[in-house]
Amino acid sequence: MRIRLLPDQLISQIAAGEVVERPASALKELLENSLDAVSSDIQVALLEGGVKQMRVMDNGLGIAEDDLAMALTRHATSKIASLDDLEAVASLGFRGEALASIASVSRTHIVSRRADAGHAWRIQSDGSQISSIAPAALDAGTVIEVNDLYFNTPARRKFLKTEGTEFAHCEAAFNRIALSRPDVSFMLQHNGRALCRYPASEPTKRFGDILGATFSAESIAIDESAAGLRLWGVTAKPTFNRHKSDCQYVYVNGRFVRDKLISHAIRQAYQDVLHHDRHPAFVLFVELDASLVDVNVHPSKTEVRFRDSQALHRFIFHALHKALASPTGVSNAASATQAAYNPFSSASTRPYPIEQTQIDLSLQQTPDFYGRLFGAKEQPMNNASAALQANRDGHAGDAATDERAHDAHPLGFAVAQIHGIYVLAQNALGLVVVDMHAAHERIMYERLKNALDQQAVAMQPLLIPVSFSADKLEVATVQEALASLDGELQQLGFDLAVLSPTTLVVRAVPSMLQNADAVSLARDVLRDLREFGASRALTERRNELLGTMACHAAVRANRSLSLTEMNALLRDMEATERSGLCNHGRPTWFQVGIADLDKMFMRGK
């Protein structure tokens, strides 16, 4: 076979196969062109899922008469002119392929008018046939109408799905673009029916309009900058998680991308607070110098490469880690996230006095119980609590005292315990309900992590060593660990020895876990070491191993606590990162506002 040049029409159709995978791909390109044209209002109308017709109208800059024919020519663009421009692309489009590719596989009409022109101009294409330019009527802006997509490539059209499926993809593409530009108004119609209109608004309003009120209520605002990098947007609390990654939006310099590096940094930030088979939800915007990111990776322009990928990974991880680490679920952007932290935010405008009520709980533990768990001693009521107690003496109306107390102790002060499982506390917003085991488990987990990071897991020798029957694998695991130069068991605060081929002895445990069942604790740790290997268990599987240890140390259900012990738990929660969630991603506490309590009892009705 001889080498020959391909016809221009065939070249365009090959390119269309990369750029116009389905109607949603064409819609994305048209919407990006409208945004590049500085449009403030974009309207989309679809027929039969966008296959029959796709009409995009904007009020942007428009296309000049002399440029209209070039708009349908491959590799013709107004957005770049040199290699330097390509290496620092600031626009969404730049390849000069989209309109030409769409026109090659459809019947396309373009009407456009610049603000300074006397009237609009029209051009049409019928596959490879392009008409001459003719006058038309239109206000400033552009209307692009794409009809009968793939009419001249029937084999390709057979690969399209049902009308409902293709429209769903178009709607998803429309929403991705609408999320990226809250300052632009968008409208979507399908088969003559108006489905949604998003007026120009603040970002959080647009996020809520598209992703729902629940997402907004359960999200944390982020805005971090460092070394020329900025990450802003919202990320949902781990309690708002999904069974699939269908609510994840990342934009780099305004462009929606699917990037493995960014996805990995986000997963790493959530790994301590989210169950491994669940997915977080977020709308995040990464901003950096355009010369530090290469967007010319794939015709779809959803893949990018970064000049310094490791620095970006660290920045995104630490920014999200910092936001998720807030003990009470409030990020540094307090004003933006107060509603997310408190779902019943209406109560915040209605301050109520906080009293540390002295309830004589039955079956209270000995005073040193909490001291053994947390290394703290029984203390009298602290000054903040005492100040609140004074409200009962005529200062109940002092809202300023309420606010100061809430700022210092957002989880409030304990008033009771239910069934040895939940702690009830009162704060300025109303009622706080705490799962004491889950909360204590997180506290112990974070302390173990910090101790291991500092190589300071203190060891507590047992007064009477505990021996237990072990299987061959457990014995072999201890033997391997004792023979290792790394001393993995010692790093974790354990002293285990082999008494016989079927017997092990525990001579010391981590001091933070001294009240745990030594045998059960040792068995679980050995299981993790055996299953994953000692070195891997202390590196990539470290958190799972420490989570196992923390679970053994956490206070068990049906254990009654005194008020002082409950308050000590609340104070430690406030001082512990990520204490709003246990190690498995479950919430450790909930806020119930006064307004909601009033509603339950129909007060004011």
Residue, then its C-alpha position, 0 to 999 in steps of 0.5 A: m500500500r502506498i502512503r497517501l494524504l487523507p482528505d480534509q473531511l476524513i481528517s476532521q471526522i477523525a478529530a471529531g472522534e476524539v473531541v466529540e465523543r457524545p453530545a455532552s462532549a460537544l456541549k462542553e466545548l460550546l459552553e467553554n467557548s461562551l465563557d472564553a467570550v466573556s459571557s455573563d448569561i448562557q442559555v442551552a436548549l436541547l432536543e432528544g438528549g442533544v442528538k437532534q439539536m443543541r442550541v447554545m446562546d450567549n451574550g459574549l463578545g461575538i465573532a467578527e464577520d471576517d472571522l466567522a468562516m475561520a471559526l469552522t476551520r481546523h486549528a484556527t483560534s483567537k486564543i493562542a498564537s505562539l509556543d509561549d502562549l501554549e505554555a501558559v494557556a489561560s483560556l478554556g479553549f485553545r486547540g482550534e479543533a472543537l467547532a470544526s470537529i462538531a461541524s464536520v459531523s453535524r449540520t451547524h448554524i452560527v449567528s454572531r454579532r459584536a457589540d460594535a457591528g451594525h448587525a449579526w452575520r450567519i454561517q452554516s455547515d452541512g458536514s463538509q459543505i460550508s455556506s457563504i456568510a449572510p446578514a442576520a438579526l441578533d443582539a450582541g453575542t452568539v448563537i450556535e445550533v448543532n443539528d443531527l449530530y453524526f448524521n453523516t457517520p451512521a456507524r458512530r451514531k449507533f454507539l450513542k445511548t438512549e435519549g435519557t442517557e445522553f441527556a443525563h450526560c449533557e446535564a452533568a456537563f452543564n452542571r460542571i460548567a455552571l459550578s465553575r462560574p457562579d458569576v455567570s447565569f445559566m439556563l437549561q431546557h430539554n425538549g422545550r421544557a425549562l429544567c433549571r436556571y441558575p442566576a449569577s450568585e455567590p459560590t456557596k449559593r451556586f454549590g447549593d443550587i446544584l448539589g443540594a441543601t444537604f451538601s451545603a449544610e454538611s460542607i466546610a469552606i476552604d481557602e488556603s494559599a501558599a507559595g503561589l498556590r491557592l485552594w478554595g471551595v467547599t468539601a463535605k464533612p466525612t459524615f456526608n459521604r457517597h458510595k461512589s465518586d459522583c459528587q467530586y469536582v476539581y477545577v484547575n484555573g477554572r478548568f474541570v479536570r480529572d487528575k490522579l495526583i489531586s485525587h490521591a491528595i484528597r483521599q490521603a486527607y480523608q483516610d483518617v476520617l472516612h471508611h475505605d469504601r466510601h467517597p468524599a464530596f467536594v467542589l475545589f478550585v486550584e489556582l496557580d500560575a498558568s505556566l506551571v500547568d500543562v493543559n495540552v495533554h489530551p483533546s478533551k482537555t480534562e487531563v493536566r500535568f503539573r510542573d511541581s506535582q509533589a509540591l501541589h500534592r503536599f499543599i492540597f493534602h495539608a490544606l484539606h487535612k487542616a480543615l478536616a482536623s478541626p475538633t468541632g467541625v468548624s474550619n478556619a473560614a469560620s463565617a463561611t462554615q458556621a452554618a455547616y458546623n451547626p445545621f440548626s443555625s437559627a438557634s445561634t441568634r437566640p442565646y440561652p444560659i448554660e448551667q452546669t447542673q449538679i445531677d447526682l448520677s447513680l453508679q458513678q465511678t471512682p474519682d481516678f477513673y478518668g485519670r487512668l484513662f487520660g492521665a488526668k486527675e479529678q479537678p473541681m469545676n473549672n472557671a468557665s463552668a463556675a462562671l456559667q453557674a453564676n447565671r443561676d444567680g441573676h445573670a442568665g440573660d448575659a448573652a455575652t457570657d454565653e458567647r464567650a463560653h461557647d467560643a472557649h468550650p463549643l461542646g458545652f458542659a455535661v449534664a447527664q449520661i444515657h444508658g452508659i453510652y451517650v453523654l448529654a451536654q448543654n452549650a450556647l446553641g442547645l443540646v450536644v449528644v456525644d457517643m462517648h466510646a467513639a469520641h474516646e476512641r478518636i482521642m486515644y487514636e490521635r494520641l497514639k499517632n502522635a506518640l508513634d510519630q515522636q517515637a515516644v510510645a511509653m511502655q507500662p510493665l505489667l505487675i503480673p505478666v499475662s500468659f496465653s495460649a497461642d497458635k503457631l502463626e502468633v508464635a512465629t510472628v512474635q519470634e520474627a518481631l523479636a529477631s528484627l533489628d527494627g523492634e516493631l513491638q517495642q516501637l508500639g510499646f509492647d513487650l511480648a515473649v515466647l514461653s513455649p511453642t504454644t504459649l506467649v506472655v505479655r510483659a508490658v503494654p503501651s501505657m496509654l492502653q494499660n487498662a485494656d485487655a492485654v491478651s485481646l490487645a496483643r492478639d489483634v496487634l499480632r494479627d495485623l503484623r502477621e497479615f500485612g508484615a511488620s514493616r508495612a503495618l508500621t508504614e502504609r497500614r499504620n493507621e489501621l493498626l493504631g485504630t485497632m489499639a485505640c478501640h481497645a483503649a476506649v471507654r466501653a459502653n455501659r460505663s457510668l461516668s461522673l460529671t467531672e469525667m464527662n466534662a474531661l472527655l468534652r474538653d479533650m474532644e475540643a483539643t483533639e484534631r478530627s474528634g468530630l468523627c471516630n476512626h471509622g468515619r462515624p460522627t462522635w457528636f451531634q448538635v440539636g438547636i434550641a429552635d428544634l427542641d422548641k419545635m418538637f414540643m410545639r412551643g410558641k404554637 
